[in-house]
């Protein structure tokens, strides 16, 4: 396979995953979820009582993330173009779960490359991802606790690669689980990031799973 899948630069933008919201929402009667229709033909269901972040908030998040990396001396050189589609946080505050949707162009790998990846490819990818992620977490005042070996999953009948890791919480003792999915879709990558505080896993895991399964594109 090509080196595009295992290039750590292709995953560096995960440190700045704050999003420009461009959604139109329609809340169905009698449900706890609302389906948000985004650009690029993407839609996803999120809890109707959660906070959908404003553009100005997301720009502040993005600037803070980039500033932390630069202050730590980390060379911030994004590759490609990332369209930040959606940022949602659970309520009440402090938030215990977050949902992010991005679109990245050009795609750093294809579905064919992803399907042809070997076990060794995933082992190598884990090492590269862990190294870059540890630097980013340290720059932001957090700690990378563990990283799972990347694996393949199906989302909306499409092949996705899942990066799952655990990090410390800047505001409390409970770690967070973060699941980053990247789905090659023709001329782009769809990036879905879902995360939750582990002390509240019993509440948030069913919500997060429903949200993942609701993604359409």
C-alpha positions in Angstrom: 0.0 0.0 0.0 1.1 3.6 -0.3 2.6 5.6 2.5 -0.3 8.0 2.6 -2.2 6.0 5.2 0.8 5.7 7.6 2.0 9.3 7.2 1.7 10.9 10.7 1.2 14.4 9.1 -2.1 13.2 7.8 -3.4 12.9 11.3 -1.8 16.0 12.9 -4.9 18.1 12.4 -6.7 16.1 15.0 -5.3 18.5 17.6 -7.3 21.3 16.2 -10.8 19.8 15.6 -12.9 22.8 16.4 -15.6 23.3 13.9 -17.4 26.0 11.9 -21.1 25.1 12.2 -23.1 25.3 9.0 -26.1 23.1 10.0 -29.8 23.4 9.6 -31.6 21.4 12.3 -35.1 19.9 12.3 -36.4 18.4 15.5 -38.8 15.6 15.1 -41.7 15.6 17.6 -41.5 13.2 20.5 -37.8 12.4 20.2 -34.8 13.3 22.2 -32.6 13.7 19.1 -32.5 16.1 16.3 -31.0 15.4 12.8 -28.6 18.1 11.7 -28.2 18.6 8.0 -24.7 19.8 7.1 -23.0 20.8 3.9 -21.4 18.1 1.7 -24.6 16.1 1.9 -23.8 15.0 5.5 -26.3 14.6 8.3 -26.2 13.3 11.8 -28.5 12.9 14.8 -27.5 14.5 18.1 -29.4 15.0 21.4 -31.8 17.9 21.0 -30.8 19.4 24.3 -27.1 19.5 23.7 -25.2 22.7 22.8 -24.4 23.3 19.2 -21.4 25.7 19.3 -21.5 29.1 17.5 -19.0 30.0 14.9 -17.2 32.5 17.2 -16.8 29.8 19.9 -15.3 27.4 17.5 -12.9 29.9 16.1 -11.7 30.6 19.6 -11.2 26.9 20.2 -9.2 26.6 17.0 -7.0 29.5 17.8 -6.4 28.2 21.3 -5.4 24.8 20.1 -3.0 26.2 17.4 -1.6 28.7 19.9 -0.8 25.9 22.4 1.1 23.9 19.8 3.1 26.8 18.6 3.9 27.9 22.2 5.2 24.4 22.8 7.5 24.7 19.8 5.6 22.1 17.8 5.7 22.8 14.0 2.1 23.4 13.1 1.8 22.8 9.4 -1.6 21.5 8.4 -1.8 19.4 5.2 -4.8 19.8 3.0 -7.9 21.7 3.7 -10.2 21.0 6.7 -13.8 22.2 6.6 -15.1 22.3 10.2 -18.7 21.3 9.9 -20.1 20.7 13.4 -19.2 20.9 17.1 -21.6 19.8 19.8 -21.2 19.4 23.6 -23.4 17.8 26.1 -25.2 19.7 28.8 -25.2 20.6 31.6 -21.7 22.0 31.9 -19.0 21.0 32.5 -19.6 18.9 29.4 -19.1 15.2 29.6 -19.3 14.3 25.9 -18.5 16.0 22.6 -19.2 15.4 18.9 -17.2 16.8 16.0 -17.6 16.4 12.2 -15.0 17.6 9.7 -14.4 17.2 6.0 -10.8 17.0 4.8 -9.5 17.5 1.2 -7.7 16.0 -0.5 -8.1 12.6 1.2 -4.8 11.2 2.5 -5.9 7.7 1.7 -8.5 5.9 -0.3 -11.0 3.2 0.6 -9.0 0.7 -1.5 -5.8 1.5 0.5 -7.7 1.2 3.7 -9.1 -2.2 2.9 -5.7 -3.4 1.8 -3.9 -2.3 5.0 -2.1 -5.1 6.8 -1.8 -5.8 10.6 1.8 -4.4 10.4 0.5 -1.2 8.8 -1.9 -0.7 11.8 0.9 -1.4 14.3 3.2 1.2 12.5 0.3 3.7 12.3 -0.3 3.3 16.1 3.3 4.2 16.8 3.2 7.3 14.6 -0.1 8.4 15.9 0.9 7.9 19.6 4.0 9.9 19.1 2.3 12.9 17.5 -0.7 12.7 19.9 1.5 12.7 23.0 3.2 15.9 21.8 -0.1 17.6 21.2 -1.6 16.5 24.5 1.4 17.8 26.4 1.3 21.1 24.5 -2.4 21.5 25.7 -1.6 20.6 29.3 -3.2 17.2 29.1 -1.6 13.7 29.1 -2.1 10.8 26.7 -2.9 7.8 28.8 -3.2 5.0 26.2 -3.7 4.4 22.5 -5.5 1.4 20.9 -4.3 -0.2 17.7 -6.3 1.4 14.8 -8.9 -0.8 13.4 -11.5 -1.0 10.6 -15.2 -0.4 11.2 -18.2 0.2 9.0 -20.2 3.4 9.3 -23.2 4.0 7.1 -22.0 0.9 5.1 -18.7 2.6 4.4 -15.2 1.6 5.5 -13.8 3.7 8.3 -10.6 3.6 10.3 -10.9 4.1 14.0 -8.3 5.7 16.2 -9.2 5.3 19.9 -7.2 6.8 22.8 -7.6 7.9 26.4 -6.5 11.2 27.8 -6.5 13.0 31.1 -9.1 15.7 31.9 -7.9 19.2 32.3 -10.7 19.9 34.9 -11.2 16.7 36.8 -9.8 13.3 37.8 -11.7 11.1 35.3 -10.0 10.3 32.0 -11.7 10.7 28.7 -12.2 8.2 25.9 -11.8 9.7 22.4 -12.8 7.9 19.2 -11.7 9.4 15.9 -13.2 7.9 12.8 -11.9 8.8 9.3 -14.0 7.7 6.3 -12.7 8.0 2.7 -15.6 9.1 0.6 -14.5 9.8 -3.0 -12.8 13.2 -3.1 -12.7 13.7 0.7 -12.3 12.3 4.1 -15.2 12.6 6.6 -13.9 12.8 10.1 -16.1 12.0 13.0 -14.8 12.5 16.5 -16.8 11.4 19.6 -15.6 11.6 23.1 -16.9 11.1 26.7 -15.7 11.3 30.3 -15.3 7.8 31.5 -16.9 8.4 34.9 -20.1 9.1 32.9 -19.7 6.3 30.4 -23.0 4.6 31.4 -24.9 7.7 30.4 -23.0 8.8 27.3 -21.9 5.5 25.6 -25.4 4.7 24.3 -25.8 8.3 23.1 -22.5 8.3 21.3 -23.2 4.9 19.7 -26.5 6.1 18.4 -24.9 9.3 17.0 -22.2 7.3 15.2 -24.7 5.0 13.6 -26.9 7.9 12.5 -24.2 9.5 10.3 -25.3 9.7 6.7 -23.4 11.1 3.7 
